Amino acid sequence: MPSFADTAQNPHCFTLKVKDDNCPYIGVSAKRFCLNVSTIVSVDNTAENEFEIFPNPVSDRLKISNHKLSDLVVEIYDIEGRKIMVKNLPANESEIDLSQLENGLYLISIRSKDSDRMYRKKIIKSN
């Protein structure tokens, strides 16, 4: 399944080349394919009950409620799937500063350091 990072305006392209040298005449054919992942219909939130984020839309500071009280890794992706921020958040910390981000749509990914469970959500940054 494609991730948010796979979505982009630029397609993922590859060329398939086939060569048949079993006949008296060697046959060669090449075909180029391009795939564009434009959006993700749904995201599996395996850790939906472990984390809450607010406010959304956010202007400066995003609060993360961590029900399991474990150290977190928070990643922020822009709309083109580029990772623009990574923050290690100790269990006793509950905010990240997003004031330097431009207004727009982002994806936040939160995972506990002691688990492979992940929470993903779209957030809106506005002033």
C-alpha positions as CSV (number, residue, x, y, z in Angstrom):
1,M,0.0,0.0,0.0
2,P,1.5,3.4,-0.9
3,S,2.3,5.8,2.0
4,F,1.7,9.5,2.1
5,A,5.4,10.0,1.1
6,D,4.6,8.2,-2.2
7,T,2.0,10.8,-3.2
8,A,3.4,13.5,-5.5
9,Q,2.7,15.5,-8.5
10,N,5.6,13.7,-10.3
11,P,4.8,10.2,-11.5
12,H,6.9,7.2,-10.7
13,C,8.1,5.9,-14.1
14,F,9.8,2.7,-15.3
15,T,10.7,1.1,-18.6
16,L,10.0,-2.5,-19.4
17,K,12.2,-4.0,-22.1
18,V,11.6,-7.4,-23.5
19,K,14.0,-9.3,-25.8
20,D,13.1,-12.5,-27.7
21,D,16.1,-14.2,-29.2
22,N,14.6,-17.6,-29.7
23,C,13.4,-16.9,-33.3
24,P,15.6,-16.4,-36.3
25,Y,14.7,-12.7,-36.0
26,I,15.6,-11.1,-32.7
27,G,12.6,-9.2,-31.4
28,V,13.0,-6.3,-28.9
29,S,10.3,-4.2,-27.5
30,A,10.3,-1.4,-24.9
31,K,7.4,0.2,-23.2
32,R,7.4,3.0,-20.6
33,F,4.9,3.1,-17.8
34,C,4.2,5.9,-15.4
35,L,2.2,5.7,-12.2
36,N,1.0,8.7,-10.2
37,V,-0.2,8.2,-6.7
38,S,-2.4,11.3,-6.3
39,T,-3.9,10.7,-2.8
40,I,-4.4,8.2,-0.1
41,V,-8.0,7.2,0.4
42,S,-7.5,6.0,4.0
43,V,-4.7,5.6,6.5
44,D,-4.7,2.7,8.9
45,N,-4.6,4.2,12.4
46,T,-3.5,1.3,14.5
47,A,-2.9,3.6,17.5
48,E,-6.0,5.8,17.3
49,N,-6.9,5.5,21.0
50,E,-3.3,6.1,22.2
51,F,-2.8,9.6,20.9
52,E,-4.9,12.8,20.4
53,I,-3.7,16.0,18.7
54,F,-5.2,19.4,19.0
55,P,-6.0,22.1,18.0
56,N,-6.6,21.3,14.4
57,P,-6.3,23.7,12.5
58,V,-3.1,24.8,14.5
59,S,-1.4,28.2,14.4
60,D,1.7,27.7,16.5
61,R,1.8,24.9,19.1
62,L,0.3,21.5,18.5
63,K,-0.5,19.6,21.6
64,I,-0.2,15.8,21.7
65,S,-2.1,13.8,24.3
66,N,-0.1,10.7,24.9
67,H,-2.3,8.2,26.8
68,K,0.4,5.5,27.0
69,L,3.0,8.0,28.4
70,S,5.9,6.7,26.3
71,D,8.6,8.5,24.4
72,L,7.3,9.4,20.9
73,V,8.8,10.1,17.4
74,V,6.8,12.7,15.6
75,E,7.2,13.3,11.9
76,I,5.6,16.0,9.8
77,Y,5.2,15.6,6.0
78,D,4.2,18.3,3.5
79,I,1.5,17.7,0.9
80,E,4.0,16.4,-1.6
81,G,5.2,13.7,0.8
82,R,8.5,15.3,1.8
83,K,9.5,14.8,5.4
84,I,10.0,18.3,6.8
85,M,10.3,17.7,10.5
86,V,11.3,14.9,12.9
87,K,11.0,15.5,16.7
88,N,11.7,13.1,19.5
89,L,9.2,13.8,22.2
90,P,9.9,12.6,25.7
91,A,6.9,11.1,27.6
92,N,6.7,14.3,29.8
93,E,6.6,16.7,26.8
94,S,3.3,17.3,25.0
95,E,3.8,20.1,22.5
96,I,5.6,20.7,19.2
97,D,6.2,24.1,17.7
98,L,4.8,24.5,14.2
99,S,5.1,28.3,14.0
100,Q,7.8,28.1,11.3
101,L,5.6,26.1,8.9
102,E,3.8,27.8,6.1
103,N,0.0,27.7,6.1
104,G,-1.3,24.5,4.4
105,L,-2.1,20.9,4.7
106,Y,0.3,18.5,6.4
107,L,0.4,14.9,7.6
108,I,1.6,14.1,11.1
109,S,2.9,10.6,12.0
110,I,3.3,9.7,15.6
111,R,4.7,6.5,16.9
112,S,5.8,5.3,20.3
113,K,9.5,4.4,20.6
114,D,8.6,1.2,22.4
115,S,6.0,0.0,19.9
116,D,5.5,-0.3,16.2
117,R,2.0,1.2,16.5
118,M,1.5,4.4,14.5
119,Y,-1.0,7.2,14.4
120,R,-1.4,9.4,11.3
121,K,-3.6,12.3,10.8
122,K,-3.9,15.3,8.4
123,I,-3.5,18.6,10.1
124,I,-4.0,22.2,8.8
125,K,-1.6,24.9,9.6
126,S,-3.1,28.4,9.6
127,N,-2.5,31.7,11.3
